[in-house]
Amino acid sequence: MESVAGPVNYGGSLAPCASTQSVDAMESEQAHGALGVDRQYPPFQDPFADPFGSLPLFDVSNGLDFAQIGVDWLDVSEDLTGDWGISEPMAANEDGPSNRQQSPCLDRSAEMAPLTTRTARASPQIYQPGLATPSVTDLAPEDHDVSRQQWPFDAERDAAPKRYQAPPMRQVLQMQIQTSNKEYTSFHNSLTELFSDTYLPIPEVDRGTVAAMQVVKRWLESYFREFHGVSPVIHTPTWDIETCPTILIAAMSLIGAASSARDGPSRAQLAVLSELCSKMLPLIAASDTKNYQDINYLIAYCLSSIYYLGSGDRQLYQVADRSRGILIGSLRGLGILRSYFSVSVEGEKEKGDQYTDHRDRNARLHQDWISWRDQQQELRLAWTVFGFDYTLSTLTSKRGGIDLSELPTRLPCADSLWTAPSAQAWAALKVDMSETATGASLAFCLRSIVAGKQLPPDLPPYSRRYCTTVLDRLLWDLKQLDMVFMTGCLGLPQSSSGQQERKTTLLEILGKIRHSLSRPRSNEELINYSMIYSIYHYSNLSNSGDMMDLVVFIARKSLSANNPHAMASINAAERRLAISYASDPQKTRSLVWHAAQIIGVSNHYIFCSPCEVLRMFAAYAVLIAYGRYRPRLPPDYRDTTPIDIGQIYANAEQMAATTQWIRYGGCASVGSAKDIRSEEGVRALIREGCERLSSIITWRASGMFVRALKYFELEAQFEREHINP
């Protein structure tokens, strides 16, 4: 099917030309000796053979089991933090691993004051929630005493929630200061003073904390500039640094600091902030379990977990994994997951019209705006947590924690409505907005696209992205089910052809969404459209069978290439991949085109999430593997002008040429590689991939992928020196 194998809707009749018809024939002649070098291998024995045909990247020397399904990129034993100096945070989950060290000051709870005794401050113009949001507190159940209930999940409320005596925040944040970098002790002290209270002491900032306050403000500016557009969960019109809880400011600062940590001092400051956040989150939760019902706290928890996921630190990955359970459980307890949101406020509009007095009407309108804001923020938090869950699943090949049936029935509203600067502007905008713009139905959007219809033209880009994410999650679930059947773990027959038809249909639907997008005309469209492109092309790669699996397996195993057993597995996978390339060259070129498109997208927009970093790496790995392991052409072969297959806004002529290349082969270029099949092209792709991944300073995990790409460079160098001197 063309939408899966390559570009769709290109149109026009294509005829093979004489210069390209012979390419596949020459390649197929080398189908059984095709690593492209004159290596002397023992007789080929396929280590992946199984009764059902092709198997993905599994090491089957000791049999197959569920533990071998998928690749966990976060399960890397080597610490990649380098000189960032990020220490393991305290786990926010009280039921965490047994080796978690608990703060000794928590044992002295009798002489400590509760953390929640401060009075929340409110802005004189607008209501700003503190560490307990009224709209959430009214919905949230109190802690339960299971011993007094016949059924532990009864929704009865206890008279008094559980509270714990906790040490003062300042004491906890200063506990391990002696272990910090001595050069930044003063900065550590200043941040401790700023973050020790529920709110930043803006009016009372003394000389000792002025410098730290300026750094925090720069971090917040970086957060709004670099990351807010990716997950716009903060309501910027009513957000204020003086009334925002300190824990949320710290979490926002954490991502902002990571986005701007370009030198040694800024990285050291990031390490200090990471250490403080790791202590603040669990302490605030332990001081009062109702904090797990507070939206501001949960947003802070989610943002810090996103940072941990991209930090490049295996210990922080584990914290992010534990955080997922806490976030999902809290949202379920609040009713935000598996709930119905009414983001259309027509009833409220009618109520507002009954106020004849101008001041009463403005007051009621402002109250309606704030109520809508709280409801919309809960909705956006749910989708942000789903995105975090989806990213973690993609990076680890583990099942998502949120069931698709739990997702909110409504998608977020249009960005113009969310960023309306005042209640009056908000009311004026929503009058003429459709229900799609104020919060479309997820089920309606999915049913429309499945039925072959276009998505509503006024569906916000943010919502389009999450429709794409839901469909990709469905594909992931189907793929995992296929893996279980293919490995024969349960002795069940292989999944039916109907399963493959569903996957093909979902890939077609993703293609329709991708091809329905116009050129981005705003930063919101640029961010979300780029992520939609990336999801679509990566879905085609990851659902292509064993070719992509073998490429990822080789790259992942290369991180432990010093292990002789790992090298044996890599060599076997390389031979298997070379045979796959030679036996199905058209499918191979289709995958190469999808990989090139991901690179093309990244040329327009630098990805802002750990998941996008993985996709960029996978794209470079596919292109490099194609140049390394495809059959070599005769030395006297001459090609036509290269086709740039990385063009994401190709015209009709370019699309027709690309379609012809996918069908019949030829010379193709991507980025700095003028011919992706040549040795020079492979070296150019390795160099370009390493440079681009290294430049992504926000997500330190990119260092792991740089090392994996360099394996191909070392392998090529070894061949030049020892095999083809």
N, C-alpha and C positions, 0 to 999 in steps of 0.2 A: 504494500500500500504506500503510495507516494508520500502521504503526510507523515508517515513514520520513517520511511527510508530516506527522505531528503526534503527539499523545499516543496511546498504545496502551492497549488493554484498558479503554477507558472504558465500554463497554457501553451498553445502552439504545438505543431508537430515537430518532432525531433528525429533526425536521421543520423545514423553513425557516419562519421567521416573516416577516410582511409587512414589518417594519421593516428586515430585513436582506437580503431577497431582492433589493432594488433596488440595493444598494451596488455589487456587481460590474457590474451593467448600466451604471450611471452611470460607473464607472471605465473599462469597456471602450470606451465611446464616445470616450474621449480617448486611445486607444491609440497614435495616431500624432502626437500633439502634446503630449506629456505630461512636461514637466519641472516642471510646477506653477507656472511663471512665464511671462510673455509675452516670452520672449526671441525675437529674430529671428535664426534660424539659416539658413544656406544649405540648399539641398535636401539631404536626408539621403543620405549615401553610407556604407554600412556598411564601416568599415575592417577588420572582422574576418571578412568573408565568406570562405567556403572551400567546396570541393566537397562537404564532408561535413556541412554545416549549421553549428551553433553552435560557436564557438571561444571559449576563455577569453581572459584579459586580455592578449593579446600585441600588441605593436607590429609590424605586418606591412608597414610601408612599404617595407622592403628585403627582404621575403621572410621565411620562417620557417626556423628551425634549432633544434637541440637547446638552444642556449644561452638561448632565450627561454622555455623551459618552467619554470613556477613562479616564485615570488617569494622573493628572498633578503633577509630583514629584517636580516641582519647586515652586508650589503654597503652600508653607509651611509658616505659619504665624510666627513661632518661629525662631529667628535669631540663626544660628548655628556657628557663627564665633568665639564664645568664647573669648579668650584673643588675638585674632589676631588684633582686633581694626581697622578693615577696615571700612572706612566711605563711605557713598554714594557718588559716583562720579557725576560730572556735566554731564548731558546728552549731548551726541554728536549731537543729533538731535534737531534742533532749534524749531521743532514743537512738542516737548516732552510734558509731563504732565504739567498741569498748576501749580502744587505745586513745580516745580523745581525752586530752587533759582538761580538767575543770579548774577554773580559777579558784585559788585557795581562799580568796576573800569572800566567795559565796558561802563558805561555811560559817562566816561570822555574821549571818543575816540578822541576828537578834539586835545587834547594835547599829544596823544600817537603816537609813530612811528609805521609804519606797520611792521608786523612780518617778511615779506618776503623780506626785503631789503638786507639780507646777500647774499654774492656771494658764490655759491656752489663751493666746492673744488673738484678737480679731481686727481686721482692717476696718477703719471707720466707713469706707465706702461699700465694701462687699464682705460677704461671709466667707471666711477662710477656715476650713476644717483643721483641727489640730490632730492629736493622735487618736481621736475617736470621732469619726464622721457621723453626724446624726442620721443621715439617710441609710447608712449601713448598720449603725447600731440598732435602729428600729427593726431591721430585718433579721439581724443575726441572733442565733440562739446563744444562750449563756452556756457555760461549761456544765456538763452533766455529771451527776453522781450515779454511775451505772448500778451501784449496789441497791439503789432505791427504785430502780425501774425494772419491770419485767422484760423489757426488750431494750437492748443497749442503744438502738437508733431512734427511740422515741424522741419527739421534738419538744418535750416539756422543758420549761425553764426552771432552773434552781433560783432560790431567792437571792443568793449571794454568790457571785463568781469567785473562782479561786484567785488569790493574789499572793505574791511571794515577796518577802523582804529581800531587796537587792542592794548591793553596795552602791555608793554614789558613783555616777558615771565618771567623774574626774579621777577617782581612785583607780578604777579599772583601766582606764586609758593610759594611766601613768605606770601601771604595774611593771611592764616589761620594757620600759624605756632604756634600761641599761643594755638591752640586747640590740637596740637599734644602732644605726650608723651614727657614730659620735659627732661627725661633721654636721649632722642634721638634727641634733638633740634640741637645739633652740626652736627649730621649725616644728618638731614634734610637740614640744611644750606649747607652742602657740596654737597649733591645731587642736590640741587637747582642751585648751581653754575655750576655744570657739565652739567645739562640739560637745562640751560637757553639759550643756543645758538643752532644754527641749527646743528652744529657738535660738538663733544666732543673736548675740548681744550687740546688735548693730549700733544703737545710740550710745552704748557704754564701752565701745571698743577702746582699749588703752593702747599706749604706744607699743607695748610688747606684742600685740596681736594685729597691729595695722598691716604689717607686711603679709602675714598669713591670710588676712581677710582679702587683700588684693589678689593673692594667688587663687583663693577660692572663687572669687568673682571671675577671674580669667578662665578657670575650669568650667564654670557654669556657662560662660559665653561660648566656650568650645563645645559643650554638650548641645546647646541649642543650635549651633551652627553645623555640627558634624553628624549628630545622631538623632536629634528630635524628629526630623523628617522621616526617619525610618520607622519609628514607633511613637507617634504623636499622642502619647497618653497624658501629658501635662497640658492643662488648659492655660495657655500663655496669657490670655487677656486678664485672668484673675489671679495668676501666679505672682507672688511677691516674696522676695527673699526674707523679709522681716517676719512674715506670717507663715512661711513654709517650715514644717518640722525639720529639725536639724538632721535627722536620719535620712530624710529624702534628699536634702541638699548634699549630704555626704555621698549618697549613691549616685546622684547625677554628676557630682564632681569626679567620681571614680571613672566614669566613662569619658568625661571631658578631659581629665588628666591623661588617660590612655591615648586619646586622640591627638594630644599635643606633646607627648613625651618623646622629643626628638634628640635630646642630649642627656649626658650623665646626670646633671643636677635635676632636670625635670623627671627623669626616671627614678631617682632617689626619692623625690617628693611623692611620686606615685606609690612607691613602696610604703612610705609612711602612711599615706592615706588608706591604702589597702589594709594595712595592719589595724588601723583604727576602726575601719568599717567592719572588719571581721570580729571585733570585740563588741561593737555597738549593737549590731543586729540581734545576736542571741541574748544580750543582756536586757534590751528593751522588751523582747518577747517574754523572757523569764520573769520580768518584773510584774507583768499583768497579762494573762493569757488572752484578754480581750483585744490585745494589740494584733492578734492574728485575724481579727475581724475589722481592722482598720484599713481603709483603702490606701492611705498615704504610706503606711508601713508596708503593705503588700507591694505597692509600686516600687518602693525602695528595695525590697527583697528581690523583686523581679529584675530590676536594673543591675543590681550588684551581681546577681546570678548570671546575667548575660555577659558581664565583664569577666567573671570567673571562667565562663565557658571558652572565651577567646584569649585567656591569659597565657596559655602555653605552659601552665603549671599543673602537673597531674594531681597534686593534692587539692588544688582549687577546682579541678574538674569533678572530683568526688563531692566537694561541697555543692557544686552546681547540681549534681545528680540528686543529692539529698534535698536540695531546695525545691526541686520540681515537685516532690511529694507534698511538701509543706504548702506550696503555692496552690496546687490543685485541690488539696484537701480543704484549705481555707476558702477557696472560691466555691467549692461545693457546699461548705457549711453556711456560707452567706447566701446561697441560692443564686449566685451569679452564673454558675454553670448549671445547665438544665433549667433555665428560667426564660421568661418572656419579657422582652424590653419594649416599652412603648416610647419610642423617641419622637413620635409625632405628638404635638401638644395642642391639637385643635380644641380639645375640651378646656384646656387651660386658657386658650385665647378667648373662648366665650366667657369664661369666668372673669377675665380681665376687663371685658367690655362693660360689665355691670357696674364698674366703679366710675361714677360721674366726676368725682373730685380728682383733679389732675395729680395731686400728690399721692392720693391713695392708689391711683392707677399706676403710677411709676413705681411705687413700693411693691405692688402686687406683681408687676411685670418683672421687677428685679428678682423677687422671690421665685417666680416661675423660671427665670433664666438660671438661677443658681441650682434649683431643683433639677432642671434638665441637665445642667453641667454635671452634677453628681451622678446622675443616671448614665449619661453618656460616657463618663470617665470609667465607671464600672464596666460598661460594655467594652470599651477600648482596652482596659486592663485584661479582660477575659481573652480578647483576641491576641494581645501581646504575649500573654502566658501560653496560648496555643502556639504562637510562633516560636517561642522559646522551647516548648516541648517538641515541636517539629524539628527545630535545629538540632537539639540534643539527639533525637532519634536518627537524623540523617548522619550525624558524626559518629554515632556508636553502632548503627545498624540494629538498634533495639526498639522494641515496640513503644509507641507513644503512650503517655500516661492518660491523656484525655481521649475519651471515646467521642467519635464524631457525632453521636446522638446527643451528647452533652453540650455541644456548642450553642451559643446564643442564636436565637432564630433571626435576629436582626444583625445587619452589617453596620459599621460605623457611618456617620453622616458625612456630608461633603466638608472638605477642609474650609471652605469659605464660611460655612455656618459655625464650625468649631472655633474658628479664629475671629468671629465677630467681636469687635472691641467693646461693645456695650450691650445692655439689655435692649435698648431701642433699636440698635443695628441688627441684633439677632432677631427681634420680632419682625422687622421689616423684611429681612432676607427670607424667613421661613414662610411668609405669606404666599409667595408665588412658587415655592419649591415643591417639587413632586415628592411623593413618598419614597421614591428611589433615592433622591438626594438627601432626604432627612434620615434615612435608615432603611435600606432595601431588605426585603425578605431573602434570606439565604436560600431557602428551598425554592422560591420562585426563580431566582437567578440560575440555580443549577438546573432546574427543570427546563428552563428556556433554552439554555445552551445545549442540553442533551437532546432536545427536540429539534435542533438545527437552527434555532433562532439566534439572532444577535443579542448580546447583552444590552440592556437599556443604555442609550447614549449618555445619559446623565448619571450613570453609576460612577461613583468616585473612584479614582485610581487605587486608593487604599483598599477599597472593597473588592475591586477586580483582582488585586493581588491575593487577597485571602480566599476568594473563590478558586483561584489557581492552586493555592496551597492545599485547600481541602481536597481537590481532585488529585493532586500529587500524593497526598496522604492515602487516598483510596488505592492508588497504584502501588504504594509501598506495602499496604496490607495484602494486596493480591500477590505481590512478589514474595513476601514472606511465606504465604501459604504455599506457593509453588515450590519454594526451597524445601519446605518440610516434606512435600511429596517426592521431590526429585531425589533427595538423599536417601529415601527408603527407610527412614528411621523407624517408622511404625509399621512397615510392611504393607502399606496401602498402595493402591494403584496410582499411577501418575494422574495429575489433575486433567480434567477434560479439556477439549478444544474450546468449550464455552468460556473457560477462564481466560484463555488467550484472546478470545474475541472481546471480552470486557476490557482487557488491557489495551487492545488496539483501539477500541472505541474511546476510552479515556484519553489516550494519546492524541487521537483526532480532535477531541474536544479542546484539549490544551492548545493544539495547533490553531484552532479557530479563534481562541481568545488571543493568542499571540499575534495572529495576522489581522485581527480587528483593530489593533492599536495603531494610532497615527503617530507621527513624530511628536515627541514631548514638547509642550509649550510652557511648562512651568517646572519648578524644582520638584513639586509633588509628583508630577507625571514622570519626570526624569528618574526619580528614585524608584517608584513603584513599577513603571514599565520595564526598567532595566532588570528588576528582580523577576518579573513575569517572564521576560525573555530567557533569563538564566534558568528558571525552574523548568520551562518547557524543554529547552535543549538538554539539560541535565537529565530530565526524566527519560528522554529518548536514549541517552547513553546508558543510564542505569537499568533500563528495561530491555536492553538489546541482546541479552544472553551472555555467553561466557566470554566474549571478547573484552567487554568493559571490565568484567570481573577479574579476568586474568591481568589486565593492565594495572588495576588497583592492587591486586595481590602482589605483583612484582614490586610496585612502588612501596607498599606497606612492609613487605618482607625485607626490603633493602635497608630499612632502619636498623635491622639486626643482621646485616650481611656478614658480620664477622663470625656468626654461628655457622659451622659447616653444614648442619642439617638445613638451615635456612637457605644457604647457597644451593644445595641440592634441589630444594623446592623451587627456587627461582629459575634454575636452569631448565627444570622440567616444564615450568609454566612458559618460559620463553619459547621452547620448542613447540608447545601446544599452540601458542599465540601465532607463531610463524605459519603453522599449517592452517590455522583458521583464516588468517589473512589471505593466503594463497587460494584456499578453497572457495571463498565467497568474497571476491574483491569489490563487488558492488555494495554489499552491506558494509564492508570495511570503509569505503569512501563515504557512505552515508554517515557513519559515526564520526569520521574525520570532519565532515561538514558541520555537524552539530557542535563538535568541540571548537572548531574555528569560529562559529557564531558566538560562543561564550566569550572567546577572546575579543571578538569584535565589540560585544556589549561592554566589556571591561575597558575598552579604549574610550568609550563615551562617559563612563561612570565608574569610579572606584568603589568597589563593593564595601558595604558598611555592616556586614554581619559575619560571624564565623562560618556560617553555612555557605555564604557566597565565596569566601576564601577557599573552602574545600572545592567548590565547583570550578573556580579558576584553576586551581592546581590540577584537578582531574582533566580539564580541557588540555592543558599543556602536556600532561602525561600521555593522553591519547595521541596527540600529534607527534610527540617524540617517539612513542612506541611504534607508530606507523612508519616513521622514517628509519627506525632501527631494525625492525623485524619483518618488514614486508620483503617480498622477493626482489632481488636486484635485477635491473634491466641490463641488457648487453652494453658494453662500453661504447659501441658505435651508434647507440640509439640517440636520435635527435628529436626533441619535442618542439611543440609550438609555443607561442607566448603564454606565460603562466596566467592562470585565472585566480583572482583574489577571492577566495572563498570566505573571507572574514567580513565581507560587506553586509551589514545588517539592514541598510536602507538601499538595497540594490534596485536598479531599474529593470525593465522588462528584458533588455538585452543581456544584462549581467545574470539575471535569474535563469534565462534560457541556457546560457553558457555553463552555469553551475549545474543545472540539471543534466546537461550532456556530460559534464565531467564525472558526475556521480555514476552515470550509466556506463560510460565507456573509458574513463580514466584519462590520464594526461598529466600535465605539469600544473601544480597549484601553489599559490603563495599565501602566507599568513603573516601579518606583521613584518618583522625584520627578516623572516625566512623567505627567500625568493623562490626556492624549490624545496618543499617540505620532505621530498623523498631523498634529497642529497645529504651527504655527510655535513656539508657546510650549512645546510638548512637545519639539520638537527642541532648542531652546535649553536646556531643563532637562536633557536627556540629554547634551548636549555638556558642560555645566557639571559634572554629576555624574560623567561619565566622566573628565574631566580631573582632578577632585579626587581620585577614588579611585585612579587610576593614579599621580598625584603622591604619594600617601600611602604607596606601596609603596617604602620606602627601601632594602630589601634588594637589589632588582634595579634598578639605575640605568638599565637599558635602557628602563624604562617612560617615561622622558623623550621618547624617540623617538616613542612611540605617542601621547603627549600632543600633540606637535606635529602629528601626522597628524590627530587629532580636531579640533584648532583650525582646520584648513583648512576644514572644513564651516562653522564659525562665521564665518570671514572671507568665505566664499562667500555665505552667507545675508545678511551685512551689505552686501555689494556689491550684491546684488539689491534690498534694501530702499532703498538710496540711489540706484541708477542705473536700475533696471528698473521698479520699482514705487514711485516716490517718493510 
